[in-house]
Amino acid sequence: MIKSLSTGEREAVARTFVAEVFSGGNPERAREYFTADAHYTDVPAPEDGARGPDAIEARLRLGIEPLENYVPR
C-alpha cells in the first residue's frame, strides 16, 4: 500500500532534499528520492531533462559541482 503524505510531510521531504543535495553539495543523495520512471526538468535548460536516478544525479551534478569552490564575497 502506498502511503499518502500530508502537505507538511511533503514539505519536510522537499526541505531535506534541498538540504542534502543542494546545500550539502551531495548530488548522489538525489538517487534516494527518485524512482526509475521519475522525470526531472531543469527549468532554465532547453533540454527535455532527465529520467531515472542515474540521469537525474548526472543532471544535478552539472549545476552543483561548479559551485564546490565558490566563496561568497
KELO-486140 format. One record per residue: residue number from 1; residue in one letter; x, y, z of N, C-alpha, C, CB in turn. Coordinates in Angstrom, 1 decimal. Glycine has a CB too. Layout:
// residues N
[NUM a [X Y Z] [X Y Z] [X Y Z] [X Y Z]]
...
END
This chain:
// residues 73
[1 m [0.8 -1.2 0.0] [0.0 0.0 0.0] [0.9 1.2 0.0] [-0.9 0.0 1.2]]
[2 i [0.5 2.2 -0.8] [1.3 3.5 -0.9] [0.7 4.4 0.1] [1.3 4.0 -2.3]]
[3 k [1.5 5.0 0.9] [1.0 6.0 1.9] [1.0 7.4 1.3] [1.9 6.0 3.2]]
[4 s [-0.1 8.0 1.5] [-0.3 9.4 1.1] [0.3 10.3 2.1] [-1.8 9.8 0.8]]
[5 l [1.1 11.3 1.7] [1.8 12.2 2.6] [0.9 13.5 2.7] [3.2 12.6 2.1]]
[6 s [1.0 14.0 3.9] [0.3 15.3 4.2] [1.1 16.4 3.6] [0.1 15.6 5.7]]
[7 t [0.6 17.6 3.5] [1.3 18.8 2.9] [2.6 19.0 3.8] [0.5 20.0 2.9]]
[8 g [2.5 18.9 5.1] [3.6 19.1 5.9] [4.7 18.1 5.7] [3.2 19.1 7.4]]
[9 e [4.3 16.8 5.5] [5.3 15.8 5.3] [6.0 16.0 3.9] [4.6 14.4 5.3]]
[10 r [5.2 16.4 2.9] [5.8 16.6 1.6] [6.8 17.8 1.7] [4.7 17.0 0.5]]
[11 e [6.4 18.8 2.4] [7.3 20.0 2.6] [8.6 19.5 3.3] [6.7 21.1 3.4]]
[12 a [8.5 18.7 4.3] [9.7 18.2 5.0] [10.6 17.4 4.1] [9.2 17.3 6.2]]
[13 v [10.0 16.5 3.2] [10.8 15.8 2.3] [11.5 16.7 1.3] [9.9 14.8 1.4]]
[14 a [10.8 17.8 0.8] [11.5 18.7 -0.1] [12.6 19.5 0.6] [10.4 19.7 -0.6]]
[15 r [12.4 19.9 1.8] [13.4 20.6 2.6] [14.6 19.8 2.8] [12.9 21.2 3.9]]
[16 t [14.4 18.5 3.2] [15.5 17.6 3.4] [16.3 17.4 2.1] [15.0 16.2 3.9]]
[17 f [15.6 17.2 1.0] [16.2 17.0 -0.3] [17.1 18.2 -0.6] [15.1 16.9 -1.4]]
[18 v [16.6 19.4 -0.5] [17.4 20.6 -0.8] [18.6 20.7 0.1] [16.5 21.9 -0.7]]
[19 a [18.4 20.4 1.4] [19.5 20.5 2.4] [20.6 19.5 2.1] [19.0 20.3 3.8]]
[20 e [20.2 18.3 1.7] [21.2 17.2 1.5] [21.8 17.4 0.1] [20.5 15.9 1.6]]
[21 v [21.0 17.6 -0.9] [21.5 17.6 -2.3] [22.2 18.9 -2.7] [20.4 17.2 -3.3]]
[22 f [21.5 20.0 -2.5] [22.0 21.3 -3.0] [22.8 21.9 -1.9] [20.8 22.2 -3.3]]
[23 s [22.3 22.2 -0.7] [23.0 22.9 0.3] [24.2 22.1 0.8] [22.1 23.3 1.5]]
[24 g [24.0 20.8 0.9] [25.0 19.8 1.3] [26.0 19.5 0.2] [24.4 18.6 1.9]]
[25 g [25.7 19.8 -1.0] [26.6 19.5 -2.1] [26.8 18.0 -2.4] [28.0 20.1 -1.8]]
[26 n [25.7 17.3 -2.2] [25.7 15.8 -2.4] [24.7 15.4 -3.4] [25.4 15.1 -1.0]]
[27 p [25.0 15.6 -4.7] [24.1 15.2 -5.7] [23.8 13.7 -5.7] [24.6 15.6 -7.1]]
[28 e [24.7 12.8 -5.2] [24.5 11.4 -5.2] [23.3 11.0 -4.3] [25.7 10.7 -4.7]]
[29 r [23.0 11.9 -3.3] [21.8 11.7 -2.4] [20.5 11.8 -3.2] [21.8 12.6 -1.3]]
[30 a [20.5 12.4 -4.3] [19.2 12.6 -5.1] [18.7 11.2 -5.5] [19.5 13.4 -6.4]]
[31 r [19.6 10.2 -5.7] [19.2 8.9 -6.1] [18.1 8.3 -5.2] [20.4 8.0 -6.2]]
[32 e [18.2 8.7 -3.9] [17.3 8.1 -2.9] [15.9 8.7 -3.0] [17.8 8.4 -1.5]]
[33 y [15.7 9.7 -3.8] [14.4 10.4 -3.9] [13.6 10.1 -5.2] [14.6 11.9 -3.8]]
[34 f [14.3 9.5 -6.2] [13.7 9.3 -7.5] [13.6 7.8 -7.8] [14.5 10.0 -8.5]]
[35 t [12.5 7.4 -8.5] [12.3 6.1 -9.0] [12.8 6.0 -10.4] [10.8 5.7 -8.9]]
[36 a [12.8 4.8 -10.9] [13.3 4.6 -12.3] [12.5 5.3 -13.3] [13.3 3.1 -12.6]]
[37 d [11.3 5.6 -13.1] [10.4 6.3 -14.1] [10.3 7.8 -13.8] [9.1 5.6 -14.2]]
[38 a [11.0 8.3 -12.8] [10.9 9.7 -12.4] [11.5 10.6 -13.5] [11.6 10.0 -11.1]]
[39 h [10.9 11.7 -13.7] [11.4 12.7 -14.7] [11.7 14.0 -13.9] [10.4 13.0 -15.8]]
[40 y [12.9 14.5 -14.2] [13.4 15.8 -13.6] [13.5 16.8 -14.7] [14.7 15.6 -12.8]]
[41 t [12.9 18.0 -14.6] [13.0 19.0 -15.6] [13.8 20.2 -15.0] [11.6 19.5 -16.1]]
[42 d [14.9 20.5 -15.6] [15.7 21.6 -15.2] [15.2 22.9 -15.9] [17.3 21.4 -15.5]]
[43 v [14.4 23.6 -15.2] [13.6 24.7 -15.9] [14.4 25.6 -16.8] [12.9 25.5 -14.8]]
[44 p [15.6 26.1 -16.4] [16.3 27.0 -17.2] [16.9 26.4 -18.5] [17.4 27.7 -16.5]]
[45 a [17.0 25.1 -18.5] [17.7 24.4 -19.6] [16.7 24.1 -20.7] [18.4 23.1 -19.1]]
[46 p [17.2 24.2 -22.0] [16.3 23.9 -23.1] [16.0 22.4 -23.3] [16.8 24.5 -24.3]]
[47 e [16.8 21.5 -22.8] [16.7 20.1 -23.0] [15.4 19.6 -22.3] [17.9 19.4 -22.5]]
[48 d [15.1 18.4 -22.6] [13.9 17.7 -22.0] [14.1 17.4 -20.6] [13.6 16.5 -22.8]]
[49 g [15.3 17.3 -20.1] [15.5 17.0 -18.7] [16.1 15.6 -18.5] [14.2 17.0 -17.9]]
[50 a [15.9 14.9 -17.4] [16.5 13.6 -17.2] [15.4 12.6 -16.6] [17.7 13.8 -16.2]]
[51 r [15.6 11.4 -16.9] [14.7 10.3 -16.4] [15.5 9.3 -15.7] [13.9 9.7 -17.6]]
[52 g [15.0 8.9 -14.5] [15.6 7.9 -13.6] [16.8 8.4 -12.8] [16.2 6.8 -14.5]]
[53 p [17.1 7.7 -11.7] [18.1 8.2 -10.7] [19.5 8.5 -11.3] [18.2 7.2 -9.7]]
[54 d [20.0 7.7 -12.2] [21.3 7.9 -12.8] [21.3 9.2 -13.6] [21.7 6.8 -13.7]]
[55 a [20.4 9.4 -14.4] [20.4 10.6 -15.3] [20.1 11.9 -14.5] [19.3 10.5 -16.4]]
[56 i [19.2 11.7 -13.5] [18.9 12.9 -12.6] [20.1 13.3 -11.8] [17.7 12.6 -11.7]]
[57 e [20.8 12.3 -11.2] [22.0 12.7 -10.5] [23.0 13.4 -11.4] [22.7 11.4 -9.9]]
[58 a [23.2 12.8 -12.6] [24.2 13.5 -13.5] [23.8 14.9 -13.9] [24.3 12.6 -14.8]]
[59 r [22.5 15.1 -14.1] [22.0 16.4 -14.4] [22.2 17.4 -13.2] [20.5 16.4 -14.7]]
[60 l [22.0 16.9 -12.0] [22.2 17.8 -10.9] [23.6 18.1 -10.7] [21.6 17.1 -9.6]]
[61 r [24.5 17.2 -11.0] [26.0 17.4 -10.8] [26.4 18.6 -11.7] [26.7 16.2 -11.2]]
[62 l [25.8 18.8 -12.9] [26.1 19.9 -13.8] [26.0 21.2 -13.1] [25.3 19.8 -15.0]]
[63 g [25.0 21.3 -12.2] [24.8 22.6 -11.6] [25.5 22.7 -10.2] [23.4 22.8 -11.4]]
[64 i [25.7 21.6 -9.5] [26.2 21.6 -8.2] [27.7 21.6 -8.1] [25.7 20.4 -7.4]]
[65 e [28.4 20.8 -8.9] [29.8 20.7 -8.9] [30.6 22.0 -9.2] [30.3 19.6 -9.8]]
[66 p [30.2 22.8 -10.1] [30.9 24.0 -10.3] [30.9 25.0 -9.1] [30.3 24.8 -11.5]]
[67 l [29.9 24.8 -8.2] [29.8 25.6 -7.0] [30.6 25.2 -5.8] [28.4 25.7 -6.6]]
[68 e [31.3 24.0 -6.0] [32.0 23.5 -4.8] [33.1 24.4 -4.3] [32.6 22.2 -5.2]]
[69 n [33.7 25.1 -5.1] [34.8 26.0 -4.7] [34.4 27.5 -4.6] [36.0 25.9 -5.6]]
[70 y [33.1 27.7 -4.7] [32.6 29.1 -4.7] [32.7 29.6 -3.3] [31.1 29.1 -5.1]]
[71 v [33.3 30.8 -3.2] [33.4 31.5 -1.9] [32.7 32.9 -2.0] [34.9 31.7 -1.5]]
[72 p [31.6 33.1 -1.3] [30.9 34.4 -1.4] [31.8 35.5 -0.9] [29.6 34.3 -0.7]]
[73 r [31.6 36.6 -1.5] [32.4 37.8 -1.0] [31.6 38.6 -0.1] [32.8 38.7 -2.2]]
END
